Amino acid sequence: MPKLDKYKGIIFDLDGTLVNSMVAHAHAWEQTCQKFGIPYDKEWLDQLGGMPSRKVTQEILKRYDLTLDAQQITSDKIANFEAIEHKGDVIPETYALLQQQYQLKKIGIGTGAQAKHARAILKTTDIPSMIRTIVTSDDVENHKPNPDTFLKVASQLELEPSDCVVFEDTIIGQHAATSAGMDCYMVENGQITKFVPAS
């Protein structure tokens, strides 16, 4: 179990950290790639978790040197994701930690998802009742791996970055956390695994 005594705040990523919504995202991307004749590499796309869909589209076009319409691809992926009724279940280990800590510490969520998608993912859970704030890709200019998302959560929780610890499932998110001056616990396949200090 993570040692959390020294922190005043906990910041969770959403997709793949608190809720297993990465499966829905992967399915949506698979449909879009098929439609546009783009190679579908699930492992590579998983590593881009935490980035907004429009940024992922840019990475795809760059990787495969494609001149397709980025807006069309992004819109198609978003429509596919929105059409998926059940976005995912809570991840038991991090959800249990949230339940255990929310009355002891200030809790926030920092996600690369758009606000409406974050709401859609959260609406089938009781997570919103346990958190004080959520920062989405709509709220910051520079997304993960930049530190802005997590710095904004800390600011809204009225805490110094060094008083916060982040739980993340992607390397992009880990870089965002440590760049923000925050320690980070990695969540891999639903398990809290390694601890990554801020410096």
N, C-alpha and C positions, 0 to 999 in steps of 0.2 A: 504494500500500500504506500502511495507517495507520502513523503513527509511535507506537510503543509503548514506547520505551526508558525513559521516566520513570515508568511504572506498574509496580507490583509484582503487581497482580492484574487479571484480566479477568473480567467478568461478562457472560454471554450470556443473552438472552431465549431461549426455546425455539421456540415456534410462529412460523413465518415468519422466524426469524432463523437458527437452526441446522438446523431440519428444516422442510420445506415441508408442514406439517400444516394450514395455513390452508384448503387446498382441501377437506380432509375436514370441517373445522368448518363451512365454508360450505355444503357438501352437506347436513350434518346439520341446519343451521338452515333450509335451503330446504324440507326434508321437513317439519319441525315447523311452519313458517309455513303451508305448504300445508294441513296437517292441521287447524290451528286457524283458518284463514281470515284470517291476518295478512299484510299486505303484505310482500313480500320485497324488500329493498333491499340488494343485496350490497355496494355501495360504502360505504354508511353502516355496515353491520355490520362490514366490514373495519376501519373506523376504531376500533371497539370492541375490536379484538384486544388481548389482554393482560388483559381483564377476565374473571373467572369467569362461567360460564354463568348463574348465578342473578342476577348483577348486570346482564348483558346483557338478560335477561328483563325486569327492572325498567325498563331504558331503553326497551325495545320497548313495554311497556305504557304508559309515560309519553308516549312520542312519538306513539302512535296513540290515546291516551286510551281504553284498553281496560280492561274489568273482568274479564278472564279469570283463571283460577286459575294464579298464577305457578309454584307448585310442579309442577303438571301439565306446564306448558310446559317448564320446566327439565328435568324427568325425561325427557320425550319427546326433547328435544334430546340429552341425555346418552346415552340408549339408542340413538339413531340413530348417534351418534359411535362408541359402543362396537361397534356392528355392522359398522362399516367395518373390514375386515381389515387393509388396508395404510394406515397413517396418513400416510405421506409419506416422501419421500427426503431425505437430507441436502442442504443447500444448499452447492454446491461451494466458493464463495468463503470463506464463514465457516468451513466445515469444514476447509479447507486452512489457514486461519489458526490454528484450534484445534490442528491437528496440529503446526504449526510452533512454537507457543508453549507447549504444555502442560508441557514439561520445563524451561522457562525462567521461567515465572510461575505463581502460584496461580490456578487457574481454577474458577469457580463458575457455576451457572445460577440465574437468578431468573425464575420463570414465574408467570403467572396461572392456569395449569392446576392441576387437582386432582392430588394425588400419584399416584393410580392411573392417570390419563390420561397424566401425564408419563412414568411407567414404561412404559406401553403404546407411547408414541411412541418412546422411547429403546431399547426392547428389540431392535429390528431393526438397531441401530447399535452401533459400538464407542465411542460418546461417553462412556458412564459410566466407562470405564477411564482417561479423560483429564481428568476433573474431580474436584475434592475435595469439593464439596458442591452440593446442590440445595435451593432454597427454593421451595415451591409455595404455592398459595392456602390450603392447609390449615395452613400454618405461621405465617401472619400474620393479624391482625385487619383491618388497613387495607390494601386492595389498591392496585395501580397505579390512578391516577396518584400516590397517596401513596408516599413514599420507602421505606416499611418493608421491602418485599421485598428491595430492593438493600442497604439498611443491614444487614439480617440476614445476607445473603450475605457482606458485608464482615466482619462480626463473626465469622462462622464460619470465614472465611479468616484471621482475626486480623490484619486490615489496617485502616488508616484509610480512610474513604471517599475522600479526595483521592488515595490511592494506587491507586485502582481506576478502570478505564474500562469503560463499558457498551456493548454492541452490541445495538441495538433496531430493530424494524421499524415501531413505531407511535408516534404523537404522545403517546399516553397513557404509553407506556413511556419516551419521551424526557423527559417532565415528571417522571416518577418518578426517573429518573437524575439530572437536574439539581437536583431538590429534595433529593436525597440528597448533593449536593455532589460529584457525579461527572461527568466529561466523558463524552460519548456520541457514538458513531458510528452513523449511521442506515444501515439495510440496506433498500434499496428494490428490489423485484423480484429479489431474490437478489444484488444488487450493493451493495458498501459504498460509500455515496455521501458525504453531507456530515458534517462534524465539528461537533458542538454543544458548546461549552465549558460548564462547570458554572456560571460566572457571567459 
